Amino acid sequence: MNKESADSITADEFTVAGFKAAGISCGIKKTGRKDLAIILSDSPASVAGVFTTNRVKAAPVLIDMELVRSGKSSGVLVNSGNANACTGRKGYKDALQSVRATEDCLGLPKGCLLVASTGVIGVPMPIEKVCAGLPRLVEGLRPGGLHDASEAIMTTDAFAKRAFGRAKIAGKTITIAGIAKGAGMICPNMATMLAFFMTDANIKPVTLKKALLSAVDSSFNSIIVDNDTSTNDTALIFANGAAKGAEIKAASRDFKAFAALLTEVSLELSHKIVKDGEGATRFIEIDVRGASTPVEARQAARTIASSFLVKTAFFGGDPNWGRIMAALGYSGVRMDEKSVSIFFNNVCVARRGLDTGAEVLAAKAIKSKTVNVRVELKAGGHDAKVWTTDLSYDYVKINSAYRT
């Protein structure tokens, strides 16, 4: 596999055969920053998606959940600055109007484009601004437009999130490019707030969905910033077959290679989301080993990663392993504190449930921007990793004035 850093390649190099994209400002955001994007395949593509498990779902989520059932799509229209969630029938009609107007601008048949939104919940969509911006958006479509699109989907993000990978699969060099947004409201139960993948692989929708679910579970479903699952969480992948390779079939060696590449690209995006966590100063990997079952391994890791007391301790540089032990105790997993050992960046702070006296060394170790927390349960043979952030003063500042 050849996975180049998307941050080190130019806009013209960050492309996938048969795809174009664009991103502009249409006036949704008060700041005047880009807020409207489109990703378009030159030909109808296989499509798969996963969506928020929040019972309150934004209008675009409801529309996409229905449309992806067809297994085919030409692309997606995305806006930022307005979530179009909790906006009633009008919000649903606005979402449909925006996508239908885009299809008309492109001369595409009705129902071939998807739609996604992110931003403030409960505020009516300024549909007139969106529709007025569509001609400029369509005019800006180009193969190197993913850079602009990645900026146009941002809300509180400090930087655009892009990832890129190539591998020889099914006799051809296959490319997968991904863009995502997210910094706060990150405790996914499917994917991040928004993530979009484009590939030139030849793969049917059912098989594509299988690869996406696997990638999402290992990446976006394994990150936590603030314990909030959004109303708009959406991850979509489009595969247009432009590489002219043989069909990638489920359970084949080619499928395993494709799924691995997609997971790799997803992991890069998900880690960037955590590193951009609102107010975050540290990127923290929770590595739980030796749990009784895979479910319990994940449960233990997510409980530690979600603990505000654990997160604030890391913000303060305090190697307070007792908070991790307490989180394990209420996580519901099978464990015996007398068997548990805890390490901060390879410094053992607790062995068999007791303090090791290494607090000074541990405090020095966790001053790093990246902290590995290894927890050895010795209750079985199953492991899990979850990525999280510390919790700082700035998180409160950012979110206390989000609407204003």
RORO-328826 format. One record per residue (C-alpha): x, y, z; residue in one letter. Coordinates in nm, 3 decimals. Example, Ala and Ser with C-alpha at 12.3 -4.5 7.8 and 13.67 -1.06 7.14 Angstrom:
<atoms>
<atom c1="1.230" c2="-0.450" c3="0.780" code="A"/>
<atom c1="1.367" c2="-0.106" c3="0.714" code="S"/>
</atoms>
This chain:
<atoms>
<atom c1="0.000" c2="0.000" c3="0.000" code="M"/>
<atom c1="0.108" c2="0.355" c3="-0.068" code="N"/>
<atom c1="-0.056" c2="0.605" c3="0.163" code="K"/>
<atom c1="0.073" c2="0.955" c3="0.100" code="E"/>
<atom c1="-0.007" c2="1.232" c3="0.344" code="S"/>
<atom c1="-0.286" c2="1.442" c3="0.196" code="A"/>
<atom c1="-0.131" c2="1.741" c3="0.372" code="D"/>
<atom c1="0.188" c2="1.709" c3="0.167" code="S"/>
<atom c1="0.029" c2="1.698" c3="-0.179" code="I"/>
<atom c1="-0.112" c2="1.985" c3="-0.381" code="T"/>
<atom c1="-0.478" c2="2.043" c3="-0.461" code="A"/>
<atom c1="-0.419" c2="1.923" c3="-0.816" code="D"/>
<atom c1="-0.266" c2="1.598" c3="-0.683" code="E"/>
<atom c1="-0.544" c2="1.535" c3="-0.430" code="F"/>
<atom c1="-0.773" c2="1.380" c3="-0.687" code="T"/>
<atom c1="-0.954" c2="1.058" c3="-0.772" code="V"/>
<atom c1="-1.018" c2="0.960" c3="-1.134" code="A"/>
<atom c1="-1.370" c2="1.047" c3="-1.246" code="G"/>
<atom c1="-1.449" c2="1.283" c3="-0.958" code="F"/>
<atom c1="-1.475" c2="1.661" c3="-0.939" code="K"/>
<atom c1="-1.547" c2="1.886" c3="-0.642" code="A"/>
<atom c1="-1.589" c2="2.250" c3="-0.542" code="A"/>
<atom c1="-1.634" c2="2.468" c3="-0.235" code="G"/>
<atom c1="-1.753" c2="2.829" c3="-0.208" code="I"/>
<atom c1="-1.905" c2="3.081" c3="0.032" code="S"/>
<atom c1="-2.276" c2="3.141" c3="-0.024" code="C"/>
<atom c1="-2.341" c2="3.346" c3="0.292" code="G"/>
<atom c1="-2.463" c2="3.084" c3="0.543" code="I"/>
<atom c1="-2.173" c2="3.166" c3="0.776" code="K"/>
<atom c1="-2.153" c2="3.517" c3="0.920" code="K"/>
<atom c1="-1.774" c2="3.506" c3="0.880" code="T"/>
<atom c1="-1.789" c2="3.481" c3="0.500" code="G"/>
<atom c1="-1.588" c2="3.159" c3="0.503" code="R"/>
<atom c1="-1.663" c2="2.875" c3="0.262" code="K"/>
<atom c1="-1.988" c2="2.701" c3="0.353" code="D"/>
<atom c1="-2.115" c2="2.514" c3="0.045" code="L"/>
<atom c1="-1.949" c2="2.215" c3="-0.121" code="A"/>
<atom c1="-2.019" c2="1.954" c3="-0.383" code="I"/>
<atom c1="-1.854" c2="1.624" c3="-0.471" code="I"/>
<atom c1="-1.954" c2="1.485" c3="-0.810" code="L"/>
<atom c1="-1.876" c2="1.164" c3="-0.998" code="S"/>
<atom c1="-1.859" c2="1.184" c3="-1.378" code="D"/>
<atom c1="-2.077" c2="0.872" c3="-1.391" code="S"/>
<atom c1="-2.325" c2="0.717" c3="-1.147" code="P"/>
<atom c1="-2.126" c2="0.553" c3="-0.867" code="A"/>
<atom c1="-2.188" c2="0.275" c3="-0.620" code="S"/>
<atom c1="-2.269" c2="0.436" c3="-0.288" code="V"/>
<atom c1="-2.285" c2="0.325" c3="0.074" code="A"/>
<atom c1="-2.347" c2="0.522" c3="0.392" code="G"/>
<atom c1="-2.373" c2="0.500" c3="0.767" code="V"/>
<atom c1="-2.565" c2="0.752" c3="0.973" code="F"/>
<atom c1="-2.616" c2="0.880" c3="1.325" code="T"/>
<atom c1="-2.790" c2="0.655" c3="1.577" code="T"/>
<atom c1="-2.927" c2="0.964" c3="1.752" code="N"/>
<atom c1="-3.308" c2="0.939" c3="1.747" code="R"/>
<atom c1="-3.317" c2="1.307" c3="1.651" code="V"/>
<atom c1="-3.200" c2="1.308" c3="1.290" code="K"/>
<atom c1="-3.140" c2="1.608" c3="1.067" code="A"/>
<atom c1="-3.345" c2="1.639" c3="0.747" code="A"/>
<atom c1="-3.048" c2="1.551" c3="0.520" code="P"/>
<atom c1="-2.987" c2="1.232" c3="0.718" code="V"/>
<atom c1="-3.347" c2="1.120" c3="0.671" code="L"/>
<atom c1="-3.327" c2="1.192" c3="0.298" code="I"/>
<atom c1="-2.993" c2="1.013" c3="0.250" code="D"/>
<atom c1="-3.097" c2="0.707" c3="0.449" code="M"/>
<atom c1="-3.373" c2="0.658" c3="0.193" code="E"/>
<atom c1="-3.172" c2="0.745" c3="-0.119" code="L"/>
<atom c1="-2.867" c2="0.525" c3="-0.048" code="V"/>
<atom c1="-3.091" c2="0.219" c3="-0.059" code="R"/>
<atom c1="-3.076" c2="0.241" c3="-0.438" code="S"/>
<atom c1="-2.701" c2="0.175" c3="-0.420" code="G"/>
<atom c1="-2.627" c2="0.441" c3="-0.683" code="K"/>
<atom c1="-2.550" c2="0.812" c3="-0.660" code="S"/>
<atom c1="-2.369" c2="1.081" c3="-0.856" code="S"/>
<atom c1="-2.245" c2="1.270" c3="-0.551" code="G"/>
<atom c1="-2.337" c2="1.491" c3="-0.259" code="V"/>
<atom c1="-2.417" c2="1.856" c3="-0.184" code="L"/>
<atom c1="-2.289" c2="1.970" c3="0.157" code="V"/>
<atom c1="-2.338" c2="2.288" c3="0.357" code="N"/>
<atom c1="-2.181" c2="2.402" c3="0.683" code="S"/>
<atom c1="-2.301" c2="2.665" c3="0.929" code="G"/>
<atom c1="-2.652" c2="2.522" c3="0.953" code="N"/>
<atom c1="-2.739" c2="2.167" c3="1.061" code="A"/>
<atom c1="-3.095" c2="2.174" c3="0.921" code="N"/>
<atom c1="-3.192" c2="1.965" c3="1.224" code="A"/>
<atom c1="-3.508" c2="2.021" c3="1.432" code="C"/>
<atom c1="-3.642" c2="2.238" c3="1.150" code="T"/>
<atom c1="-3.962" c2="2.044" c3="1.082" code="G"/>
<atom c1="-4.130" c2="1.997" c3="0.744" code="R"/>
<atom c1="-3.981" c2="2.321" c3="0.616" code="K"/>
<atom c1="-3.629" c2="2.192" c3="0.684" code="G"/>
<atom c1="-3.702" c2="1.870" c3="0.499" code="Y"/>
<atom c1="-3.842" c2="2.062" c3="0.202" code="K"/>
<atom c1="-3.540" c2="2.296" c3="0.207" code="D"/>
<atom c1="-3.299" c2="2.003" c3="0.193" code="A"/>
<atom c1="-3.488" c2="1.854" c3="-0.101" code="L"/>
<atom c1="-3.507" c2="2.191" c3="-0.275" code="Q"/>
<atom c1="-3.132" c2="2.246" c3="-0.246" code="S"/>
<atom c1="-3.045" c2="1.910" c3="-0.392" code="V"/>
<atom c1="-3.309" c2="1.926" c3="-0.667" code="R"/>
<atom c1="-3.186" c2="2.271" c3="-0.768" code="A"/>
<atom c1="-2.831" c2="2.133" c3="-0.784" code="T"/>
<atom c1="-2.945" c2="1.846" c3="-1.004" code="E"/>
<atom c1="-3.115" c2="2.095" c3="-1.235" code="D"/>
<atom c1="-2.796" c2="2.305" c3="-1.258" code="C"/>
<atom c1="-2.601" c2="1.994" c3="-1.354" code="L"/>
<atom c1="-2.864" c2="1.850" c3="-1.588" code="G"/>
<atom c1="-2.889" c2="1.537" c3="-1.374" code="L"/>
<atom c1="-3.200" c2="1.327" c3="-1.312" code="P"/>
<atom c1="-3.399" c2="1.371" c3="-0.992" code="K"/>
<atom c1="-3.281" c2="1.167" c3="-0.697" code="G"/>
<atom c1="-2.921" c2="1.108" c3="-0.803" code="C"/>
<atom c1="-2.756" c2="1.347" c3="-0.553" code="L"/>
<atom c1="-2.733" c2="1.315" c3="-0.175" code="L"/>
<atom c1="-2.727" c2="1.605" c3="0.073" code="V"/>
<atom c1="-2.553" c2="1.672" c3="0.405" code="A"/>
<atom c1="-2.548" c2="1.959" c3="0.653" code="S"/>
<atom c1="-2.354" c2="2.056" c3="0.966" code="T"/>
<atom c1="-2.375" c2="2.353" c3="1.199" code="G"/>
<atom c1="-2.623" c2="2.505" c3="1.441" code="V"/>
<atom c1="-2.929" c2="2.295" c3="1.530" code="I"/>
<atom c1="-3.281" c2="2.441" c3="1.524" code="G"/>
<atom c1="-3.216" c2="2.734" c3="1.290" code="V"/>
<atom c1="-3.403" c2="2.750" c3="0.956" code="P"/>
<atom c1="-3.187" c2="2.687" c3="0.650" code="M"/>
<atom c1="-3.125" c2="3.007" c3="0.447" code="P"/>
<atom c1="-3.234" c2="2.822" c3="0.136" code="I"/>
<atom c1="-3.237" c2="3.135" c3="-0.081" code="E"/>
<atom c1="-2.863" c2="3.185" c3="-0.018" code="K"/>
<atom c1="-2.790" c2="2.820" c3="-0.095" code="V"/>
<atom c1="-2.982" c2="2.822" c3="-0.423" code="C"/>
<atom c1="-2.830" c2="3.157" c3="-0.525" code="A"/>
<atom c1="-2.482" c2="3.011" c3="-0.475" code="G"/>
<atom c1="-2.538" c2="2.695" c3="-0.679" code="L"/>
<atom c1="-2.442" c2="2.833" c3="-1.023" code="P"/>
<atom c1="-2.104" c2="2.951" c3="-0.886" code="R"/>
<atom c1="-2.055" c2="2.619" c3="-0.707" code="L"/>
<atom c1="-2.122" c2="2.416" c3="-1.021" code="V"/>
<atom c1="-1.903" c2="2.647" c3="-1.228" code="E"/>
<atom c1="-1.615" c2="2.582" c3="-0.986" code="G"/>
<atom c1="-1.625" c2="2.202" c3="-1.023" code="L"/>
<atom c1="-1.279" c2="2.062" c3="-1.106" code="R"/>
<atom c1="-1.073" c2="1.748" c3="-1.034" code="P"/>
<atom c1="-0.860" c2="1.937" c3="-0.777" code="G"/>
<atom c1="-1.161" c2="2.085" c3="-0.600" code="G"/>
<atom c1="-1.152" c2="1.852" c3="-0.298" code="L"/>
<atom c1="-0.926" c2="2.099" c3="-0.118" code="H"/>
<atom c1="-1.194" c2="2.367" c3="-0.142" code="D"/>
<atom c1="-1.467" c2="2.118" c3="-0.052" code="A"/>
<atom c1="-1.279" c2="2.009" c3="0.260" code="S"/>
<atom c1="-1.265" c2="2.371" c3="0.376" code="E"/>
<atom c1="-1.631" c2="2.436" c3="0.297" code="A"/>
<atom c1="-1.755" c2="2.159" c3="0.530" code="I"/>
<atom c1="-1.574" c2="2.298" c3="0.839" code="M"/>
<atom c1="-1.750" c2="2.452" c3="1.140" code="T"/>
<atom c1="-1.537" c2="2.489" c3="1.456" code="T"/>
<atom c1="-1.257" c2="2.289" c3="1.292" code="D"/>
<atom c1="-0.916" c2="2.455" c3="1.318" code="A"/>
<atom c1="-0.797" c2="2.289" c3="0.999" code="F"/>
<atom c1="-0.933" c2="2.092" c3="0.703" code="A"/>
<atom c1="-0.909" c2="1.714" c3="0.729" code="K"/>
<atom c1="-0.796" c2="1.518" c3="0.426" code="R"/>
<atom c1="-0.652" c2="1.169" c3="0.374" code="A"/>
<atom c1="-0.531" c2="0.984" c3="0.067" code="F"/>
<atom c1="-0.422" c2="0.631" c3="-0.017" code="G"/>
<atom c1="-0.330" c2="0.413" c3="-0.313" code="R"/>
<atom c1="-0.281" c2="0.039" c3="-0.355" code="A"/>
<atom c1="-0.266" c2="-0.211" c3="-0.639" code="K"/>
<atom c1="-0.592" c2="-0.402" c3="-0.614" code="I"/>
<atom c1="-0.768" c2="-0.619" c3="-0.873" code="A"/>
<atom c1="-0.485" c2="-0.557" c3="-1.118" code="G"/>
<atom c1="-0.509" c2="-0.176" c3="-1.108" code="K"/>
<atom c1="-0.383" c2="0.107" c3="-0.890" code="T"/>
<atom c1="-0.681" c2="0.204" c3="-0.677" code="I"/>
<atom c1="-0.712" c2="0.544" c3="-0.511" code="T"/>
<atom c1="-0.918" c2="0.636" c3="-0.205" code="I"/>
<atom c1="-0.946" c2="1.000" c3="-0.098" code="A"/>
<atom c1="-1.136" c2="1.116" c3="0.207" code="G"/>
<atom c1="-1.237" c2="1.445" c3="0.365" code="I"/>
<atom c1="-1.402" c2="1.493" c3="0.702" code="A"/>
<atom c1="-1.509" c2="1.757" c3="0.948" code="K"/>
<atom c1="-1.536" c2="1.742" c3="1.323" code="G"/>
<atom c1="-1.385" c2="1.895" c3="1.633" code="A"/>
<atom c1="-1.667" c2="1.898" c3="1.888" code="G"/>
<atom c1="-1.983" c2="1.692" c3="1.941" code="M"/>
<atom c1="-1.772" c2="1.381" c3="1.885" code="I"/>
<atom c1="-1.878" c2="1.057" c3="2.047" code="C"/>
<atom c1="-1.989" c2="0.871" c3="1.737" code="P"/>
<atom c1="-2.204" c2="0.563" c3="1.723" code="N"/>
<atom c1="-2.152" c2="0.526" c3="1.348" code="M"/>
<atom c1="-1.912" c2="0.785" c3="1.209" code="A"/>
<atom c1="-1.791" c2="1.137" c3="1.261" code="T"/>
<atom c1="-2.013" c2="1.436" c3="1.204" code="M"/>
<atom c1="-1.935" c2="1.430" c3="0.832" code="L"/>
<atom c1="-1.698" c2="1.213" c3="0.626" code="A"/>
<atom c1="-1.690" c2="1.156" c3="0.252" code="F"/>
<atom c1="-1.480" c2="0.906" c3="0.058" code="F"/>
<atom c1="-1.420" c2="0.881" c3="-0.315" code="M"/>
<atom c1="-1.264" c2="0.582" c3="-0.489" code="T"/>
<atom c1="-1.212" c2="0.470" c3="-0.848" code="D"/>
<atom c1="-1.251" c2="0.103" c3="-0.749" code="A"/>
<atom c1="-1.503" c2="-0.126" c3="-0.918" code="N"/>
<atom c1="-1.714" c2="-0.255" c3="-0.631" code="I"/>
<atom c1="-2.085" c2="-0.318" c3="-0.582" code="K"/>
<atom c1="-2.287" c2="-0.128" c3="-0.318" code="P"/>
<atom c1="-2.340" c2="-0.424" c3="-0.082" code="V"/>
<atom c1="-1.968" c2="-0.504" c3="-0.078" code="T"/>
<atom c1="-1.883" c2="-0.134" c3="-0.046" code="L"/>
<atom c1="-2.111" c2="-0.106" c3="0.258" code="K"/>
<atom c1="-1.933" c2="-0.398" c3="0.421" code="K"/>
<atom c1="-1.595" c2="-0.228" c3="0.378" code="A"/>
<atom c1="-1.731" c2="0.105" c3="0.507" code="L"/>
<atom c1="-1.884" c2="-0.049" c3="0.819" code="L"/>
<atom c1="-1.556" c2="-0.220" c3="0.901" code="S"/>
<atom c1="-1.356" c2="0.101" c3="0.849" code="A"/>
<atom c1="-1.598" c2="0.312" c3="1.052" code="V"/>
<atom c1="-1.594" c2="0.069" c3="1.345" code="D"/>
<atom c1="-1.214" c2="0.080" c3="1.366" code="S"/>
<atom c1="-1.186" c2="0.455" c3="1.325" code="S"/>
<atom c1="-1.476" c2="0.697" c3="1.367" code="F"/>
<atom c1="-1.656" c2="0.474" c3="1.616" code="N"/>
<atom c1="-1.337" c2="0.463" c3="1.821" code="S"/>
<atom c1="-1.290" c2="0.835" c3="1.885" code="I"/>
<atom c1="-1.431" c2="1.052" c3="2.163" code="I"/>
<atom c1="-1.392" c2="1.424" c3="2.223" code="V"/>
<atom c1="-1.687" c2="1.526" c3="2.440" code="D"/>
<atom c1="-1.935" c2="1.237" c3="2.472" code="N"/>
<atom c1="-2.192" c2="1.391" c3="2.234" code="D"/>
<atom c1="-2.339" c2="1.208" c3="1.934" code="T"/>
<atom c1="-2.456" c2="1.451" c3="1.666" code="S"/>
<atom c1="-2.794" c2="1.468" c3="1.495" code="T"/>
<atom c1="-2.611" c2="1.490" c3="1.160" code="N"/>
<atom c1="-2.343" c2="1.218" c3="1.169" code="D"/>
<atom c1="-2.296" c2="1.092" c3="0.815" code="T"/>
<atom c1="-2.026" c2="0.892" c3="0.637" code="A"/>
<atom c1="-2.062" c2="0.827" c3="0.264" code="L"/>
<atom c1="-1.842" c2="0.647" c3="0.013" code="I"/>
<atom c1="-1.871" c2="0.669" c3="-0.365" code="F"/>
<atom c1="-1.703" c2="0.416" c3="-0.598" code="A"/>
<atom c1="-1.720" c2="0.492" c3="-0.971" code="N"/>
<atom c1="-1.497" c2="0.219" c3="-1.119" code="G"/>
<atom c1="-1.292" c2="0.472" c3="-1.320" code="A"/>
<atom c1="-0.970" c2="0.275" c3="-1.258" code="A"/>
<atom c1="-1.116" c2="0.008" c3="-1.494" code="K"/>
<atom c1="-1.017" c2="-0.275" c3="-1.262" code="G"/>
<atom c1="-1.190" c2="-0.609" c3="-1.211" code="A"/>
<atom c1="-1.483" c2="-0.613" c3="-0.971" code="E"/>
<atom c1="-1.377" c2="-0.637" c3="-0.606" code="I"/>
<atom c1="-1.584" c2="-0.917" c3="-0.460" code="K"/>
<atom c1="-1.665" c2="-0.983" c3="-0.095" code="A"/>
<atom c1="-1.440" c2="-1.227" c3="0.094" code="A"/>
<atom c1="-1.172" c2="-1.206" c3="-0.175" code="S"/>
<atom c1="-0.808" c2="-1.108" c3="-0.128" code="R"/>
<atom c1="-0.882" c2="-0.792" c3="-0.325" code="D"/>
<atom c1="-1.163" c2="-0.703" c3="-0.086" code="F"/>
<atom c1="-0.937" c2="-0.744" c3="0.216" code="K"/>
<atom c1="-0.683" c2="-0.512" c3="0.055" code="A"/>
<atom c1="-0.951" c2="-0.255" c3="-0.032" code="F"/>
<atom c1="-1.104" c2="-0.268" c3="0.317" code="A"/>
<atom c1="-0.758" c2="-0.230" c3="0.473" code="A"/>
<atom c1="-0.683" c2="0.077" c3="0.258" code="L"/>
<atom c1="-1.020" c2="0.234" c3="0.342" code="L"/>
<atom c1="-0.961" c2="0.169" c3="0.713" code="T"/>
<atom c1="-0.617" c2="0.328" c3="0.690" code="E"/>
<atom c1="-0.759" c2="0.642" c3="0.529" code="V"/>
<atom c1="-1.043" c2="0.648" c3="0.785" code="S"/>
<atom c1="-0.801" c2="0.618" c3="1.075" code="L"/>
<atom c1="-0.599" c2="0.913" c3="0.951" code="E"/>
<atom c1="-0.912" c2="1.127" c3="0.927" code="L"/>
<atom c1="-1.044" c2="1.018" c3="1.266" code="S"/>
<atom c1="-0.712" c2="1.090" c3="1.437" code="H"/>
<atom c1="-0.710" c2="1.438" c3="1.284" code="K"/>
<atom c1="-1.056" c2="1.496" c3="1.430" code="I"/>
<atom c1="-0.931" c2="1.405" c3="1.776" code="V"/>
<atom c1="-0.619" c2="1.619" c3="1.740" code="K"/>
<atom c1="-0.847" c2="1.907" c3="1.643" code="D"/>
<atom c1="-1.079" c2="1.845" c3="1.938" code="G"/>
<atom c1="-1.216" c2="2.176" c3="2.060" code="E"/>
<atom c1="-0.963" c2="2.317" c3="2.306" code="G"/>
<atom c1="-0.761" c2="1.994" c3="2.306" code="A"/>
<atom c1="-0.395" c2="2.005" c3="2.407" code="T"/>
<atom c1="-0.324" c2="1.630" c3="2.406" code="R"/>
<atom c1="-0.401" c2="1.335" c3="2.178" code="F"/>
<atom c1="-0.463" c2="1.032" c3="2.400" code="I"/>
<atom c1="-0.468" c2="0.667" c3="2.295" code="E"/>
<atom c1="-0.649" c2="0.432" c3="2.533" code="I"/>
<atom c1="-0.511" c2="0.083" c3="2.475" code="D"/>
<atom c1="-0.698" c2="-0.184" c3="2.673" code="V"/>
<atom c1="-0.550" c2="-0.532" c3="2.669" code="R"/>
<atom c1="-0.660" c2="-0.866" c3="2.806" code="G"/>
<atom c1="-1.036" c2="-0.816" c3="2.836" code="A"/>
<atom c1="-1.283" c2="-1.106" c3="2.860" code="S"/>
<atom c1="-1.455" c2="-1.030" c3="2.527" code="T"/>
<atom c1="-1.412" c2="-0.788" c3="2.233" code="P"/>
<atom c1="-1.722" c2="-0.601" c3="2.350" code="V"/>
<atom c1="-1.581" c2="-0.560" c3="2.701" code="E"/>
<atom c1="-1.245" c2="-0.446" c3="2.565" code="A"/>
<atom c1="-1.420" c2="-0.170" c3="2.369" code="R"/>
<atom c1="-1.648" c2="-0.088" c3="2.663" code="Q"/>
<atom c1="-1.354" c2="-0.047" c3="2.901" code="A"/>
<atom c1="-1.162" c2="0.172" c3="2.658" code="A"/>
<atom c1="-1.463" c2="0.393" c3="2.579" code="R"/>
<atom c1="-1.547" c2="0.438" c3="2.947" code="T"/>
<atom c1="-1.195" c2="0.557" c3="3.027" code="I"/>
<atom c1="-1.187" c2="0.782" c3="2.721" code="A"/>
<atom c1="-1.523" c2="0.937" c3="2.815" code="S"/>
<atom c1="-1.439" c2="1.016" c3="3.178" code="S"/>
<atom c1="-1.424" c2="1.391" c3="3.238" code="F"/>
<atom c1="-1.206" c2="1.331" c3="3.543" code="L"/>
<atom c1="-0.957" c2="1.133" c3="3.336" code="V"/>
<atom c1="-0.958" c2="1.395" c3="3.060" code="K"/>
<atom c1="-0.911" c2="1.689" c3="3.298" code="T"/>
<atom c1="-0.626" c2="1.510" c3="3.474" code="A"/>
<atom c1="-0.441" c2="1.481" c3="3.145" code="F"/>
<atom c1="-0.504" c2="1.849" c3="3.072" code="F"/>
<atom c1="-0.336" c2="1.930" c3="3.404" code="G"/>
<atom c1="-0.052" c2="1.686" c3="3.344" code="G"/>
<atom c1="-0.155" c2="1.486" c3="3.651" code="D"/>
<atom c1="-0.077" c2="1.111" c3="3.623" code="P"/>
<atom c1="-0.379" c2="1.026" c3="3.836" code="N"/>
<atom c1="-0.415" c2="0.657" c3="3.755" code="W"/>
<atom c1="-0.678" c2="0.616" c3="4.027" code="G"/>
<atom c1="-0.932" c2="0.787" c3="3.801" code="R"/>
<atom c1="-0.868" c2="0.524" c3="3.534" code="I"/>
<atom c1="-0.911" c2="0.245" c3="3.787" code="M"/>
<atom c1="-1.238" c2="0.400" c3="3.904" code="A"/>
<atom c1="-1.363" c2="0.424" c3="3.545" code="A"/>
<atom c1="-1.283" c2="0.056" c3="3.493" code="L"/>
<atom c1="-1.475" c2="-0.027" c3="3.808" code="G"/>
<atom c1="-1.797" c2="0.135" c3="3.687" code="Y"/>
<atom c1="-1.755" c2="0.034" c3="3.321" code="S"/>
<atom c1="-1.938" c2="-0.293" c3="3.379" code="G"/>
<atom c1="-1.657" c2="-0.512" c3="3.243" code="V"/>
<atom c1="-1.525" c2="-0.814" c3="3.424" code="R"/>
<atom c1="-1.206" c2="-0.718" c3="3.605" code="M"/>
<atom c1="-1.020" c2="-0.763" c3="3.933" code="D"/>
<atom c1="-0.827" c2="-0.457" c3="4.049" code="E"/>
<atom c1="-0.555" c2="-0.686" c3="4.189" code="K"/>
<atom c1="-0.475" c2="-0.795" c3="3.832" code="S"/>
<atom c1="-0.475" c2="-0.454" c3="3.666" code="V"/>
<atom c1="-0.160" c2="-0.271" c3="3.554" code="S"/>
<atom c1="-0.160" c2="0.081" c3="3.405" code="I"/>
<atom c1="0.109" c2="0.251" c3="3.197" code="F"/>
<atom c1="0.145" c2="0.614" c3="3.081" code="F"/>
<atom c1="0.377" c2="0.629" c3="2.779" code="N"/>
<atom c1="0.536" c2="0.301" c3="2.895" code="N"/>
<atom c1="0.586" c2="0.424" c3="3.252" code="V"/>
<atom c1="0.415" c2="0.175" c3="3.486" code="C"/>
<atom c1="0.212" c2="0.376" c3="3.739" code="V"/>
<atom c1="0.009" c2="0.085" c3="3.880" code="A"/>
<atom c1="0.100" c2="-0.282" c3="3.897" code="R"/>
<atom c1="-0.150" c2="-0.542" c3="4.013" code="R"/>
<atom c1="-0.374" c2="-0.264" c3="4.141" code="G"/>
<atom c1="-0.111" c2="-0.085" c3="4.351" code="L"/>
<atom c1="0.090" c2="0.233" c3="4.305" code="D"/>
<atom c1="0.445" c2="0.187" c3="4.176" code="T"/>
<atom c1="0.584" c2="0.515" c3="4.308" code="G"/>
<atom c1="0.664" c2="0.635" c3="3.955" code="A"/>
<atom c1="0.457" c2="0.955" c3="3.972" code="E"/>
<atom c1="0.747" c2="1.191" c3="3.893" code="V"/>
<atom c1="0.852" c2="0.988" c3="3.589" code="L"/>
<atom c1="0.490" c2="0.956" c3="3.476" code="A"/>
<atom c1="0.423" c2="1.329" c3="3.513" code="A"/>
<atom c1="0.722" c2="1.398" c3="3.290" code="K"/>
<atom c1="0.611" c2="1.135" c3="3.039" code="A"/>
<atom c1="0.260" c2="1.275" c3="2.992" code="I"/>
<atom c1="0.382" c2="1.626" c3="2.914" code="K"/>
<atom c1="0.402" c2="1.494" c3="2.559" code="S"/>
<atom c1="0.133" c2="1.606" c3="2.313" code="K"/>
<atom c1="0.064" c2="1.236" c3="2.246" code="T"/>
<atom c1="-0.008" c2="1.008" c3="2.540" code="V"/>
<atom c1="-0.050" c2="0.631" c3="2.530" code="N"/>
<atom c1="-0.248" c2="0.485" c3="2.818" code="V"/>
<atom c1="-0.204" c2="0.108" c3="2.832" code="R"/>
<atom c1="-0.434" c2="-0.085" c3="3.061" code="V"/>
<atom c1="-0.366" c2="-0.454" c3="3.116" code="E"/>
<atom c1="-0.672" c2="-0.628" c3="3.263" code="L"/>
<atom c1="-0.548" c2="-0.989" c3="3.251" code="K"/>
<atom c1="-0.910" c2="-1.106" c3="3.230" code="A"/>
<atom c1="-0.894" c2="-1.263" c3="2.883" code="G"/>
<atom c1="-0.739" c2="-1.232" c3="2.539" code="G"/>
<atom c1="-0.920" c2="-0.937" c3="2.377" code="H"/>
<atom c1="-0.788" c2="-0.587" c3="2.308" code="D"/>
<atom c1="-0.929" c2="-0.253" c3="2.192" code="A"/>
<atom c1="-0.807" c2="0.098" c3="2.119" code="K"/>
<atom c1="-0.997" c2="0.425" c3="2.147" code="V"/>
<atom c1="-0.863" c2="0.775" c3="2.085" code="W"/>
<atom c1="-0.962" c2="1.079" c3="2.287" code="T"/>
<atom c1="-0.848" c2="1.422" c3="2.404" code="T"/>
<atom c1="-0.793" c2="1.604" c3="2.727" code="D"/>
<atom c1="-1.057" c2="1.856" c3="2.839" code="L"/>
<atom c1="-0.945" c2="2.216" c3="2.866" code="S"/>
<atom c1="-1.080" c2="2.559" c3="2.958" code="Y"/>
<atom c1="-1.103" c2="2.644" c3="2.590" code="D"/>
<atom c1="-1.358" c2="2.368" c3="2.527" code="Y"/>
<atom c1="-1.600" c2="2.551" c3="2.757" code="V"/>
<atom c1="-1.522" c2="2.888" c3="2.594" code="K"/>
<atom c1="-1.581" c2="2.756" c3="2.242" code="I"/>
<atom c1="-1.907" c2="2.579" c3="2.320" code="N"/>
<atom c1="-2.054" c2="2.837" c3="2.556" code="S"/>
<atom c1="-2.070" c2="3.086" c3="2.266" code="A"/>
<atom c1="-2.120" c2="2.851" c3="1.969" code="Y"/>
<atom c1="-2.439" c2="3.017" c3="1.842" code="R"/>
<atom c1="-2.320" c2="3.373" c3="1.901" code="T"/>
</atoms>
